[in-house]
Amino acid sequence: MTAQNLQIDFDQPLVAGSAIKKDVLSRKSFAEAAAGALQKVTSVNGFVLSVEGEWGSGKTSALAMIEDILLQPSEGLRPVIVHFNPWLVGERDALLRHFLARISKEISLSDHAKEGKRVAREIKSYSKVFDIVKLVPGAEPWASIIKTVIESVGESAGSIAEYKTPDIEQHKQRVEQALKKYPKPIIIFIDDIDRLFPLEVFEMIRIIKAVGDLPNLGYVLAWDPTYVADALKRVNVPQAESYLDKIVQVRIPLPSISLSARGQLINNALTRIDPEALKSRFKDDENRLSSLYFAGLRELLAQPRDVTRVFNTVRVIEPAIRGEVNFADIVGLAALMVKATPIFELLRRSPTYFVGRFPNSSGLGEKSDDLLQVGTDERKAALEACQLPAQVKRVVQFLFPLVAEADDEFAFGQVSDVAGHIAHPARLLVALQMNIGSADVSLGAARTYLHQANERDVIADALTSENCFEFMETLGDVAQFSDGKGINDLDALCLSIAALADRNPFPVRSKARDQLFVLRSEAIALRAIDYVVKAVGPDKGEAIAEKIIKSRHALTVAANLIGRSYLWHKDEQPEPVTAASSCKESMLQTFATNVLETCKTGEIFATSNPGFVFFILARAIPYACRGVFKAIKTAAPNLDNFALELLRHSFDSNKGQTYSLPKDIVLLTAYCSLEKFKEHARLRLVNHDLKFPARAAWMSVIEGKALYGIDGSDSNR
């Protein structure tokens, strides 16, 4: 998805005129109750009502619904509606002037009759008093007011007479008289008070306190009471909570969103997600999203704005990891980003506290259980720093079952890489990076490789030595996990996987030996083929084995299949892909011919494990070995590559690879007599240009012991 077509929900509140119709939170009765309370506004009394809720809880939408209900009567009986947003006023000292001017303007626009004009004129005149006197009358002693005015505007002492208390009081009295004669109540909606800075909050509260007793004026205030009380405390207002009670006659909290309404909000958000994101790519992914919902997500997304913010985050991060991470896990991760920032930051900083040891971790002695226990205190501290720790904990334990186990609580389900769970280290890295790195395995690429023959070469070319083995493993896992669905060319797919094992970067990875424990590419490939055949066509194993053994492009896997089928001890339950005895001679002869042809060209040494191919040939078809040796020597008379492969011995963490004659000397003598091989070794060693490790390999033939390839030293010392 490009930036141009990324759809973001801008969290627009309901607007008057359609608010009741579009209400999905079942708040109509709440709005009706609030509108009913505003009937207390009379020509004798004013009235102040507050609609209270957390940031993002839907206060602005509730105000729109109240307005809709107030405007339901016929036009002559409707109140005058005034909207004032103090957040849009740039200067704190101008709040009162802007406030009164707004009321005057709305009355002028809505009522051109004599009384309307008079009210507007008196309020406008009253507001002009505060162009210089920028304090609220009645808020503090008049002496302090006049003193502050003089200090703030630089007036001389003689100017005080122009702003005597009676002048301001007379203005206010004229406003009161005009309002008493006005035939309609005036309802003033004041929103976003909880977006103001503390001093601005205090100023706005003082304004409401000063003019809240004017007759025929009703105020509907929307705010977060916790934020407002804290703001008043910051400006040293004593007993801040009770201070609000002195100003507001009725304080009504927004009702909590019902569980069914939360479900509707989330469903609505899902309908606005890119349909491509919702396509099924993992087994039971729809059930996983439902399980996440009931495992704490619905309680964590307590406010409408929570849903909007979380799914906006999903829209941003999902396209980059689509098909790599389960959609439900993307939603869960987005929920942690938005609603549990301390947990998400800990996850990003110390992922092992949630998923345990990473497969390629250098700490060989580390256990996942130990790592999770080490992180217990930090996880606990991060949870306690969240606004809804209990709900966050449930979501975390759903997404990361090992955390639940470490906490001695119920763990939901199993962790699966191919299911796209972020509880698997490989998927978590992809999710946190928000892309597929050179060492990561793309589940999307694995699915494409299995299902689309024309894309296989492109995908193979994109593999790296860092991820090729893991990709091969993933092919089998994905096929098994999906029950083989979407695979329509079983034979060609299996041949492709077998050939992949001898295609770069697999040989590079196989021969690098930069780690103590290294899997063999032929074993990984055959495992993947077994899983594919078992999932798609269990009865086709023998036929596929024959095709692989006869393939010139899959020599290493072919050798592995020959060993499995004819040389090694067979289990009572045969592997899914095993060659039949009936075609043994034909298959072995074709295999020997293919080995011979690749030796003539030198291609054999570009495969993943030439030494293993030579080993199988010597065991299964010894009569073919002399011809192969002759072809190798003709193509490369120094025989260095042959020696490096056939004499490859053990590997240790001290100096790496060692070389020696095979314990079963028949593996060598099938190709060449020991005497002739030693003679050739002596000839090579007199060549001063011969470098290690080839020099070490030939030295091991003469000395009859295992030597390190790096320097020819004795590996037994």
LOGU-10535 format. One line per 2 residues: number of its first residue (from 1); for each residue x, y, z of C-alpha. Coordinates in Angstrom, 3 decimals, decimal comma, padded with zeros to 6 digits. Example, Ala and Ser with C-alpha at 12.3 -4.5 7.8 and 13.67 -1.06 7.14 Angstrom:
1 = 012,300:-004,500:007,800 | 013,670:-001,060:007,140
end
This chain:
1 = 000,000:000,000:000,000 | 001,380:003,392:-000,964
3 = 001,175:006,600:001,006 | -001,307:007,899:-001,560
5 = -003,941:005,243:-000,868 | -003,318:004,708:002,858
7 = -006,703:005,256:004,493 | -006,492:006,876:007,924
9 = -009,498:007,393:010,190 | -009,265:010,988:011,381
11 = -011,368:010,362:014,483 | -014,088:012,819:013,522
13 = -016,754:013,166:016,225 | -020,463:013,086:015,494
15 = -021,922:016,398:014,366 | -025,226:017,992:015,240
17 = -027,922:017,179:012,734 | -026,960:013,529:012,337
19 = -025,487:012,640:015,725 | -028,486:010,716:017,044
21 = -028,838:008,795:013,796 | -025,164:007,791:013,711
23 = -024,833:006,902:017,391 | -023,359:003,405:017,771
25 = -022,660:003,640:021,508 | -026,322:003,656:022,662
27 = -025,965:007,054:024,304 | -029,276:008,550:023,220
29 = -030,833:008,104:026,661 | -027,798:009,799:028,208
31 = -028,199:012,750:025,832 | -031,923:012,948:026,614
33 = -031,195:013,046:030,350 | -028,657:015,838:029,892
35 = -031,046:017,810:027,670 | -033,764:017,354:030,284
37 = -031,507:018,767:032,990 | -030,984:021,880:030,862
39 = -034,676:022,700:031,282 | -033,592:024,205:034,591
41 = -032,361:027,169:032,574 | -034,985:029,900:033,142
43 = -035,351:033,647:032,878 | -034,424:033,746:036,549
45 = -031,573:031,262:036,790 | -028,567:030,097:034,868
47 = -027,406:026,499:034,941 | -024,072:024,731:034,504
49 = -023,826:021,066:033,513 | -020,637:019,125:032,836
51 = -020,249:016,070:030,628 | -017,234:014,240:031,996
53 = -015,050:011,510:030,571 | -011,515:010,538:029,713
55 = -009,735:011,919:026,693 | -011,123:010,172:023,636
57 = -014,249:008,856:025,358 | -016,668:010,597:022,981
59 = -017,553:013,794:024,857 | -017,740:015,922:021,700
61 = -020,079:013,397:020,085 | -022,223:013,398:023,221
63 = -022,486:017,199:023,025 | -023,651:016,907:019,415
65 = -026,353:014,438:020,475 | -027,507:016,757:023,266
67 = -027,724:019,575:020,730 | -029,778:017,387:018,379
69 = -032,302:016,728:021,139 | -032,444:020,394:022,176
71 = -033,240:021,351:018,587 | -036,030:018,806:018,132
73 = -038,919:021,125:019,164 | -040,419:023,553:016,679
75 = -038,309:026,554:015,755 | -040,044:028,975:018,089
77 = -039,343:026,805:021,108 | -035,755:025,973:020,333
79 = -032,967:027,482:022,438 | -030,216:029,563:020,932
81 = -027,141:027,363:020,605 | -023,689:028,862:021,113
83 = -020,426:026,956:020,583 | -017,264:028,158:022,242
85 = -013,923:026,388:022,038 | -011,358:028,047:024,332
87 = -008,588:025,940:022,791 | -008,877:028,015:019,622
89 = -008,320:031,301:021,466 | -004,665:032,199:021,218
91 = -004,244:034,406:024,306 | -005,335:033,532:027,818
93 = -006,212:037,080:028,835 | -008,632:037,377:025,908
95 = -010,730:034,341:026,837 | -013,565:036,259:028,500
97 = -013,782:038,880:025,748 | -013,899:036,190:023,061
99 = -016,410:034,218:025,104 | -018,869:037,083:025,490
101 = -018,343:038,210:021,914 | -019,197:034,715:020,710
103 = -022,470:034,700:022,639 | -023,378:038,128:021,278
105 = -022,640:037,082:017,709 | -024,702:033,885:017,877
107 = -027,708:035,699:019,319 | -027,448:038,352:016,596
109 = -027,358:035,694:013,891 | -030,203:033,617:015,288
111 = -032,659:036,313:016,403 | -033,173:039,637:014,617
113 = -036,127:040,687:016,809 | -035,955:043,596:019,212
115 = -035,152:041,548:022,329 | -032,522:039,550:020,510
117 = -030,788:042,697:019,308 | -030,906:044,181:022,783
119 = -029,341:041,096:024,419 | -026,637:040,983:021,774
121 = -025,916:044,689:022,185 | -025,678:044,534:025,986
123 = -023,413:041,473:025,974 | -021,193:043,070:023,346
125 = -020,958:046,237:025,419 | -020,209:044,199:028,508
127 = -017,385:042,378:026,674 | -015,734:045,684:025,737
129 = -015,236:046,474:029,407 | -012,669:043,677:029,464
131 = -010,572:044,961:026,604 | -008,560:046,630:029,364
133 = -009,924:045,014:032,527 | -008,801:041,477:031,723
135 = -009,922:039,905:034,977 | -013,211:038,304:035,835
137 = -015,542:040,379:038,029 | -016,423:038,625:041,212
139 = -013,469:036,271:041,062 | -011,401:038,162:043,630
141 = -011,542:041,449:045,617 | -012,001:044,554:043,500
143 = -008,947:046,255:044,960 | -006,795:043,413:043,672
145 = -008,494:043,587:040,282 | -007,890:047,298:039,830
147 = -004,305:046,988:041,046 | -003,584:044,187:038,581
149 = -005,189:046,171:035,744 | -002,988:049,178:036,450
151 = 000,134:046,994:036,555 | -000,709:045,090:033,397
153 = -001,608:048,042:031,131 | 000,630:050,719:032,648
155 = -002,281:053,075:033,474 | -001,789:056,047:035,783
157 = -003,522:056,259:039,124 | -005,924:058,806:037,637
159 = -007,268:056,176:035,269 | -008,673:054,102:038,096
161 = -011,773:056,252:038,264 | -012,724:055,195:034,757
163 = -013,026:051,550:035,905 | -014,901:051,846:039,162
165 = -016,682:048,758:040,413 | -020,191:050,210:039,902
167 = -019,474:050,745:036,183 | -018,717:047,066:035,658
169 = -021,597:046,008:037,881 | -023,970:048,279:036,001
171 = -022,927:046,665:032,721 | -023,594:043,248:034,193
173 = -026,988:044,328:035,543 | -028,038:045,598:032,135
175 = -027,040:042,223:030,646 | -029,100:040,438:033,312
177 = -032,161:042,573:032,608 | -031,890:041,976:028,880
179 = -031,510:038,216:029,381 | -034,526:038,050:031,716
181 = -036,730:039,570:029,009 | -035,334:037,320:026,289
183 = -037,911:034,625:025,427 | -035,504:031,761:024,728
185 = -032,877:030,002:026,782 | -029,340:030,298:025,471
187 = -027,335:027,079:025,700 | -023,564:027,434:025,478
189 = -021,480:024,369:024,627 | -017,868:024,651:025,785
191 = -015,595:021,861:024,572 | -011,904:020,964:024,823
193 = -011,309:022,554:028,219 | -009,092:019,566:028,994
195 = -006,795:020,515:026,114 | -005,817:023,802:027,731
197 = -002,707:024,484:029,773 | -003,312:024,655:033,545
199 = -003,428:028,477:033,723 | -005,871:028,542:030,809
201 = -008,044:025,927:032,515 | -008,112:028,091:035,632
203 = -009,008:031,172:033,595 | -011,860:029,370:031,829
205 = -013,243:028,042:035,116 | -013,174:031,572:036,563
207 = -015,074:032,879:033,551 | -017,788:030,268:033,997
209 = -017,905:031,060:037,713 | -018,270:034,755:036,993
211 = -021,008:034,571:034,363 | -022,558:031,228:035,243
213 = -025,260:032,876:037,331 | -026,546:035,059:034,499
215 = -030,207:034,207:033,834 | -031,388:032,320:030,778
217 = -027,876:030,991:030,119 | -027,152:027,271:030,286
219 = -023,652:025,864:030,015 | -022,671:022,408:028,847
221 = -019,017:021,794:029,639 | -017,043:018,853:028,273
223 = -013,916:017,891:030,153 | -011,812:015,184:031,717
225 = -012,395:015,857:035,439 | -009,081:014,302:036,467
227 = -007,114:016,535:034,117 | -009,060:019,663:035,115
229 = -008,645:018,980:038,840 | -004,910:018,366:038,363
231 = -004,632:021,609:036,374 | -006,263:023,552:039,207
233 = -003,904:021,946:041,715 | -000,941:023,045:039,623
235 = -002,023:026,672:039,899 | -002,458:026,243:043,658
237 = -006,252:026,201:043,824 | -007,057:024,651:047,221
239 = -009,430:021,663:047,282 | -009,561:021,565:043,501
241 = -012,167:018,786:043,281 | -014,672:020,587:045,499
243 = -013,897:023,853:043,685 | -015,536:022,390:040,583
245 = -018,598:021,366:042,595 | -019,156:025,010:043,554
247 = -019,341:026,008:039,903 | -021,166:023,100:038,253
249 = -024,709:022,264:039,365 | -024,849:018,839:037,705
251 = -021,820:016,714:036,834 | -022,655:013,657:034,729
253 = -020,018:011,161:033,641 | -020,279:009,607:030,215
255 = -021,571:006,054:030,543 | -019,046:003,304:029,958
257 = -019,138:001,769:026,523 | -020,951:-001,547:026,640
259 = -019,113:-004,650:025,509 | -021,462:-004,982:022,556
261 = -020,779:-001,367:021,559 | -017,038:-001,980:021,775
263 = -017,477:-004,959:019,506 | -019,399:-002,803:017,052
265 = -016,672:-000,146:017,085 | -013,998:-002,740:016,359
267 = -016,102:-004,349:013,634 | -016,635:-000,937:012,048
269 = -012,890:-000,293:012,193 | -012,216:-003,640:010,520
271 = -014,573:-002,808:007,654 | -012,411:000,229:006,901
273 = -009,182:-001,808:006,776 | -007,707:-002,614:003,357
275 = -009,456:-005,856:002,251 | -006,061:-007,277:001,258
277 = -005,020:-007,126:004,907 | -007,970:-009,284:005,929
279 = -007,364:-012,098:003,456 | -006,701:-015,432:005,114
281 = -002,995:-016,256:004,974 | -002,631:-018,396:008,062
283 = -004,538:-021,363:009,343 | -007,250:-020,314:011,824
285 = -006,228:-016,642:011,610 | -009,861:-015,509:011,896
287 = -010,282:-017,533:015,085 | -007,088:-016,007:016,456
289 = -008,442:-012,477:016,021 | -011,615:-013,501:017,823
291 = -009,574:-015,076:020,620 | -007,504:-011,899:020,991
293 = -010,714:-009,876:021,250 | -011,962:-011,971:024,170
295 = -008,481:-012,221:025,719 | -008,385:-008,600:026,821
297 = -008,483:-006,488:023,656 | -012,096:-005,377:024,099
299 = -011,406:-004,295:027,684 | -008,150:-002,577:026,739
301 = -009,809:-000,466:024,032 | -012,058:001,269:026,529
303 = -012,760:004,465:024,579 | -013,821:005,161:020,971
305 = -010,585:007,027:020,342 | -008,618:003,982:021,508
307 = -010,174:001,953:018,697 | -009,452:004,699:016,174
309 = -005,818:005,105:017,212 | -005,087:001,375:017,360
311 = -006,548:000,655:013,935 | -004,860:003,701:012,432
313 = -001,616:002,191:013,712 | -002,591:-001,142:012,154
315 = -003,166:000,606:008,808 | 000,326:002,082:008,934
317 = 002,354:-000,968:010,000 | 000,404:-003,850:008,431
319 = 001,283:-003,400:004,732 | 005,025:-003,793:005,402
321 = 004,579:-007,109:007,230 | 001,498:-008,416:005,440
323 = 001,642:-012,177:005,169 | 004,652:-012,317:007,495
325 = 002,851:-011,759:010,784 | -000,641:-012,924:011,675
327 = -003,151:-010,075:011,354 | -004,398:-010,683:014,893
329 = -000,843:-010,335:016,199 | -000,438:-007,084:014,256
331 = -003,593:-005,765:015,946 | -002,292:-006,913:019,329
333 = 001,081:-005,276:018,733 | -000,631:-002,027:017,670
335 = -002,714:-002,127:020,859 | 000,476:-002,381:022,925
337 = 002,027:000,505:020,972 | -000,956:002,765:021,652
339 = -002,304:001,642:025,024 | 000,715:000,083:026,735
341 = 003,723:002,139:025,721 | 005,893:001,006:028,698
343 = 005,336:-002,645:027,739 | 005,997:-002,003:024,056
345 = 009,220:-000,137:024,823 | 010,392:-003,034:027,012
347 = 009,456:-005,492:024,251 | 011,470:-003,503:021,746
349 = 014,422:-003,095:024,096 | 014,470:-006,608:025,610
351 = 012,490:-009,010:023,404 | 013,965:-012,069:025,159
353 = 011,904:-011,137:028,236 | 008,837:-012,076:026,178
355 = 009,925:-014,827:023,769 | 012,996:-016,358:025,385
357 = 016,190:-017,240:023,580 | 016,633:-016,370:019,921
359 = 017,730:-019,317:017,721 | 020,938:-017,648:016,535
361 = 021,827:-016,233:019,934 | 025,508:-016,407:020,831
363 = 024,677:-017,439:024,388 | 024,703:-021,221:023,960
365 = 024,063:-021,809:027,648 | 021,062:-019,511:027,870
367 = 017,658:-021,076:028,406 | 014,407:-019,402:027,435
369 = 012,904:-020,054:030,870 | 015,839:-018,330:032,546
371 = 015,595:-015,282:030,272 | 011,876:-014,959:030,948
373 = 012,463:-015,187:034,694 | 015,183:-012,531:034,494
375 = 012,651:-010,192:032,896 | 009,917:-010,732:035,506
377 = 010,567:-007,588:037,540 | 010,926:-005,330:034,505
379 = 007,723:-006,710:032,965 | 005,910:-006,120:036,238
381 = 007,177:-002,541:036,475 | 006,190:-001,848:032,863
383 = 002,701:-003,248:033,469 | 002,223:-001,095:036,551
385 = 003,177:001,967:034,506 | 000,291:001,289:032,106
387 = -003,103:002,925:032,568 | -004,956:-000,410:032,458
389 = -002,414:-002,938:033,775 | -004,807:-005,859:034,235
391 = -006,124:-005,596:030,678 | -002,632:-005,131:029,239
393 = -001,431:-008,207:031,118 | -004,147:-010,359:029,537
395 = -003,237:-009,198:026,034 | 000,485:-009,738:026,690
397 = -000,101:-013,255:027,991 | -002,237:-014,091:024,951
399 = 000,368:-012,825:022,501 | 003,300:-014,301:024,443
401 = 002,364:-017,655:026,035 | 005,843:-018,081:027,534
403 = 005,186:-014,985:029,642 | 002,017:-016,599:030,981
405 = 003,977:-019,750:031,822 | 006,676:-017,700:033,546
407 = 003,922:-016,014:035,580 | 002,464:-019,443:036,506
409 = -000,747:-018,635:034,687 | -002,712:-020,254:031,878
411 = -000,892:-020,111:028,548 | -003,107:-019,790:025,475
413 = -002,188:-022,086:022,596 | 001,141:-022,977:021,035
415 = 003,800:-020,723:019,547 | 004,186:-021,179:015,796
417 = 006,484:-019,419:013,369 | 004,509:-020,443:010,286
419 = 001,281:-019,291:011,951 | 002,772:-015,794:012,089
421 = 002,798:-015,534:015,883 | 004,947:-012,743:017,286
423 = 005,677:-015,030:020,221 | 008,104:-016,769:017,865
425 = 011,441:-014,890:017,838 | 011,667:-014,840:014,036
427 = 008,203:-013,293:013,647 | 008,787:-010,837:016,483
429 = 011,929:-009,521:014,802 | 010,030:-009,006:011,554
431 = 007,227:-007,223:013,423 | 009,566:-004,934:015,367
433 = 011,659:-004,135:012,283 | 008,460:-003,763:010,246
435 = 010,202:-005,337:007,281 | 012,022:-008,476:006,130
437 = 015,748:-008,169:006,755 | 018,507:-010,119:005,033
439 = 018,534:-012,661:007,856 | 014,755:-013,002:008,105
441 = 012,530:-015,561:006,411 | 009,522:-014,312:004,504
443 = 006,447:-016,466:005,058 | 004,901:-014,750:002,062
445 = 007,835:-015,801:-000,108 | 007,575:-019,361:001,213
447 = 003,880:-019,539:000,320 | 004,580:-018,099:-003,121
449 = 007,381:-020,613:-003,705 | 005,036:-023,468:-002,839
451 = 002,136:-022,225:-004,947 | 003,581:-020,380:-007,954
453 = 006,111:-022,230:-010,097 | 006,923:-019,176:-012,207
455 = 008,112:-017,246:-009,127 | 010,499:-019,866:-007,733
457 = 013,636:-018,703:-009,511 | 013,010:-015,099:-008,474
459 = 012,593:-016,116:-004,842 | 015,644:-018,401:-004,931
461 = 017,781:-015,588:-006,335 | 016,740:-013,347:-003,435
463 = 017,831:-015,774:-000,709 | 020,950:-015,010:001,310
465 = 023,425:-017,181:003,156 | 021,880:-015,821:006,351
467 = 018,342:-017,036:005,690 | 018,500:-019,829:003,085
469 = 018,481:-022,782:005,508 | 015,684:-021,220:007,535
471 = 013,718:-020,577:004,342 | 014,051:-024,249:003,371
473 = 012,773:-025,292:006,801 | 009,899:-022,868:006,480
475 = 008,829:-024,379:003,143 | 008,134:-027,679:004,857
477 = 006,535:-026,074:007,894 | 004,186:-023,938:005,808
479 = 003,169:-026,911:003,668 | 002,468:-028,975:006,758
481 = 000,656:-026,169:008,591 | -001,594:-025,417:005,602
483 = -002,247:-029,106:004,850 | -000,708:-028,583:001,429
485 = -003,480:-026,304:000,193 | -002,584:-024,397:-002,959
487 = 000,162:-026,809:-004,093 | -000,748:-027,977:-007,586
489 = 002,559:-029,274:-009,019 | 003,866:-031,658:-006,395
491 = 006,523:-033,385:-008,530 | 007,976:-030,166:-009,929
493 = 007,936:-028,530:-006,498 | 009,843:-031,393:-004,864
495 = 012,431:-031,434:-007,648 | 012,798:-027,681:-007,266
497 = 013,407:-027,953:-003,512 | 015,934:-030,750:-004,058
499 = 017,809:-028,686:-006,643 | 017,662:-025,637:-004,376
501 = 019,980:-027,397:-001,912 | 022,804:-027,269:-004,493
503 = 022,090:-023,737:-005,634 | 023,799:-020,724:-004,136
505 = 023,641:-019,499:-001,436 | 023,125:-023,010:000,022
507 = 026,639:-024,277:-000,868 | 028,133:-021,076:000,537
509 = 026,249:-021,531:003,812 | 027,070:-025,261:003,960
511 = 030,808:-024,726:003,541 | 031,160:-021,616:005,694
513 = 031,347:-023,570:008,964 | 031,365:-020,405:011,052
515 = 029,272:-022,097:013,716 | 029,903:-025,216:015,756
517 = 026,549:-026,784:014,964 | 025,551:-026,634:011,314
519 = 022,682:-028,408:009,624 | 023,304:-030,009:006,253
521 = 021,401:-028,525:003,350 | 020,491:-031,970:002,003
523 = 018,919:-032,922:005,330 | 016,915:-029,697:005,523
525 = 015,767:-030,050:001,919 | 014,695:-033,653:002,363
527 = 012,792:-032,727:005,521 | 010,912:-030,062:003,562
529 = 010,172:-032,520:000,748 | 008,911:-035,072:003,276
531 = 006,498:-032,518:004,750 | 005,259:-031,425:001,331
533 = 004,654:-034,989:000,135 | 002,999:-035,984:003,393
535 = 000,644:-032,998:003,156 | -000,201:-033,261:-000,550
537 = 000,374:-036,795:-001,847 | 001,537:-039,409:000,666
539 = 001,181:-042,118:-001,975 | 003,622:-040,399:-004,347
541 = 006,737:-040,626:-002,194 | 008,441:-043,429:-004,139
543 = 007,861:-041,826:-007,533 | 009,206:-038,486:-006,322
545 = 012,247:-040,166:-004,743 | 013,066:-041,784:-008,083
547 = 012,840:-038,465:-009,926 | 015,126:-036,750:-007,430
549 = 017,739:-039,529:-007,483 | 017,827:-039,372:-011,276
551 = 018,116:-035,566:-011,380 | 021,525:-034,152:-012,293
553 = 020,612:-030,864:-010,590 | 019,942:-032,351:-007,149
555 = 023,004:-034,522:-006,466 | 023,310:-033,791:-002,745
557 = 019,671:-034,552:-001,934 | 019,819:-037,538:-004,301
559 = 022,773:-038,888:-002,313 | 020,810:-038,399:000,897
561 = 017,859:-040,304:-000,555 | 020,119:-043,192:-001,641
563 = 021,530:-043,377:001,867 | 018,053:-043,310:003,399
565 = 016,617:-045,850:000,983 | 019,420:-048,397:000,622
567 = 022,309:-047,882:003,057 | 021,116:-046,901:006,492
569 = 019,041:-048,740:009,026 | 015,387:-048,416:008,126
571 = 012,736:-047,646:010,703 | 009,607:-049,737:010,842
573 = 007,732:-046,666:009,647 | 009,437:-045,512:006,415
575 = 009,909:-041,840:005,673 | 007,341:-040,271:003,305
577 = 009,912:-040,024:000,502 | 011,873:-043,247:000,093
579 = 013,014:-044,955:-003,109 | 011,613:-048,354:-004,032
581 = 013,806:-051,447:-004,253 | 012,344:-052,434:-007,607
583 = 014,081:-049,617:-009,492 | 017,261:-049,536:-007,419
585 = 019,807:-050,483:-010,102 | 018,388:-048,081:-012,662
587 = 018,394:-045,204:-010,182 | 021,919:-045,900:-008,925
589 = 023,302:-046,122:-012,436 | 021,694:-042,810:-013,395
591 = 023,017:-041,209:-010,209 | 026,558:-042,475:-010,952
593 = 026,360:-041,125:-014,486 | 025,226:-037,724:-013,212
595 = 028,099:-037,599:-010,709 | 030,569:-038,517:-013,441
597 = 029,291:-035,814:-015,785 | 029,504:-033,109:-013,117
599 = 033,027:-034,237:-012,226 | 034,114:-033,819:-015,820
601 = 033,039:-030,181:-015,747 | 034,018:-029,495:-012,146
603 = 030,384:-028,659:-011,272 | 030,453:-031,242:-008,491
605 = 032,535:-028,925:-006,315 | 029,950:-026,175:-006,588
607 = 027,347:-028,343:-004,857 | 026,634:-028,119:-001,146
609 = 028,357:-031,290:000,012 | 030,617:-032,983:-002,576
611 = 032,313:-035,071:000,113 | 028,961:-036,566:001,077
613 = 028,231:-037,392:-002,581 | 031,629:-039,147:-002,837
615 = 030,882:-041,039:000,387 | 027,490:-042,301:-000,883
617 = 028,960:-043,220:-004,273 | 031,708:-045,264:-002,598
619 = 029,171:-047,072:-000,404 | 026,380:-047,655:-002,918
621 = 028,167:-047,798:-006,305 | 031,864:-048,467:-005,634
623 = 032,488:-049,704:-009,177 | 031,779:-046,190:-010,483
625 = 034,342:-044,456:-008,245 | 037,515:-045,020:-010,333
627 = 035,900:-043,434:-013,381 | 034,803:-040,480:-011,274
629 = 038,328:-040,075:-009,853 | 039,809:-040,134:-013,346
631 = 037,342:-037,454:-014,492 | 038,208:-035,249:-011,522
633 = 041,944:-035,577:-012,126 | 041,528:-034,852:-015,816
635 = 039,541:-031,689:-015,076 | 041,845:-030,523:-012,233
637 = 045,121:-032,504:-012,018 | 046,139:-031,115:-008,624
639 = 043,164:-032,906:-006,948 | 043,081:-030,233:-004,231
641 = 039,294:-029,901:-004,239 | 038,857:-033,665:-004,074
643 = 041,230:-033,884:-001,106 | 039,503:-031,043:000,734
645 = 036,142:-032,768:000,382 | 037,043:-036,417:000,927
647 = 039,444:-035,721:003,809 | 037,111:-033,315:005,624
649 = 037,084:-034,495:009,240 | 035,839:-032,823:012,398
651 = 035,241:-029,187:013,327 | 035,857:-027,575:016,690
653 = 035,630:-024,165:018,291 | 039,410:-023,941:018,737
655 = 040,760:-023,700:015,197 | 037,858:-024,903:013,098
657 = 037,982:-027,543:010,363 | 040,345:-030,521:010,542
659 = 041,415:-032,972:007,806 | 042,479:-036,612:007,934
661 = 042,250:-039,911:006,097 | 038,838:-041,543:006,565
663 = 038,601:-044,138:009,327 | 037,200:-046,555:006,793
665 = 039,979:-046,406:004,223 | 037,732:-048,126:001,682
667 = 036,063:-044,760:001,156 | 039,366:-043,577:-000,305
669 = 040,577:-046,741:-001,985 | 037,328:-047,020:-003,937
671 = 038,685:-044,018:-005,862 | 042,447:-044,459:-005,681
673 = 044,950:-046,717:-003,928 | 046,394:-045,306:-000,716
675 = 049,930:-045,530:-002,108 | 049,135:-043,507:-005,204
677 = 047,226:-040,997:-003,106 | 050,212:-040,540:-000,769
679 = 052,518:-040,192:-003,741 | 050,317:-037,446:-005,110
681 = 050,298:-035,808:-001,668 | 054,098:-035,639:-001,609
683 = 054,141:-034,047:-005,040 | 051,672:-031,400:-003,940
685 = 053,545:-030,592:-000,747 | 056,802:-029,751:-002,549
687 = 054,892:-026,968:-004,265 | 055,660:-023,889:-002,163
689 = 052,675:-022,071:-003,619 | 050,271:-024,553:-002,004
691 = 048,266:-022,715:000,673 | 046,273:-023,804:003,697
693 = 043,877:-025,535:004,058 | 044,786:-027,631:000,978
695 = 048,341:-027,997:002,350 | 046,926:-029,263:005,663
697 = 044,728:-031,797:003,847 | 047,687:-033,280:001,946
699 = 049,874:-033,179:005,084 | 047,269:-035,284:006,908
701 = 047,648:-037,999:004,247 | 051,402:-038,207:004,811
703 = 051,349:-037,833:008,606 | 048,328:-040,065:009,133
705 = 046,671:-037,782:011,688 | 044,045:-035,070:011,887
707 = 045,418:-031,585:011,234 | 043,834:-028,147:011,456
709 = 043,186:-026,648:008,051 | 044,102:-023,175:009,218
711 = 047,782:-023,939:009,928 | 048,397:-027,703:009,678
713 = 048,826:-028,135:013,440 | 047,912:-031,384:015,184
715 = 044,289:-031,289:016,338 | 044,958:-033,802:019,127
717 = 047,384:-031,556:021,010
end
